[in-house]
């Protein structure tokens, strides 16, 4: 056993040291694998960024109350009297006698993207004064000021400001609605940064909504109060509502888009990976052919076939690892943090977010590279190991 290990280490070290002698073909294999990893990581980072933007929007003590059966804010509806009743539920955090809850409207307005000037559905949220207290852990005004309730003023999320034509001091126009942007806010990179916020009462009048809303966002006095709060609302005969954790709701809203992007990413990577595997196979066949004399000499000296097989596979994996690391590094610096926006097909609204090249994605890219190297080096390794000594010597 010790003899086999010593032989394998010696042959493997020799194989790796001679890679520079086959630099041209080795570079082709590494570039091919690096290209696959770049595309693989870049595409999946879109889904990861989208998912992060959606799931960041949530705190353990915040809950959404919507109409029973509604799968999104767009399909929900809550009357004003119902909203007032919801705010009386036990378990709500209160500031004196005032509940920390915001009855809100959610509508879409058409705005042009900065980069393409094409129209996009941008979320416009009508809020109540308590909205900032409900979200006080996340929302920060970073430019300008908070809008004044009872006026045609609005604030916009940082991501919305970057992606759409909504600058500080500009006006948002949609039908009969005109809003002046007086502030820009951040929300820890969550989906809220894709939105525009204005006075809910103002939007009720402009959009002919009467005294109605689409949801109530509330803050509990503690996460442990959720069950008590939910049971009180769902068993109340005056109400027909569902209660969900905010984080649970937004995680559900991201599933369709994330699954679609992941499916596209894995499909593209698989198709490109086939080409990279063939490149690795050709590279390793070339390496075996150029090492015929070396392999024959080693075999004649008593080195076993398994050591030769391991050495060729190790060389292939080394090239794949270099390509995978290079591809992952380039993908990180090229795409991580890149700002974009896309349609959330579950709400038909734009979500602005940043590509997220996470350590888990980089590890996936490297693992995929090593898999391509293993598959690409397997047949050449078997050929090298099974090469008869006599045949190899005749090739000298």
Helices and strands as residue ranges (DSSP letters): H 2-17, G 19-22, H 23-55, E 62-67, G 73-75, E 78-79, H 80-86, E 94-95, E 98-99, E 101-112, E 119-127, H 131-134, E 140-144, E 153-157, H 158-163, E 171-174, E 177-186, G 191-194, E 196-199, H 200-206, E 212-213, E 215-219, G 223-225, H 226-234, E 241-245, H 246-253, H 255-290, H 292-300, H 305-335, E 339-344, E 349-354, H 359-386, H 389-394
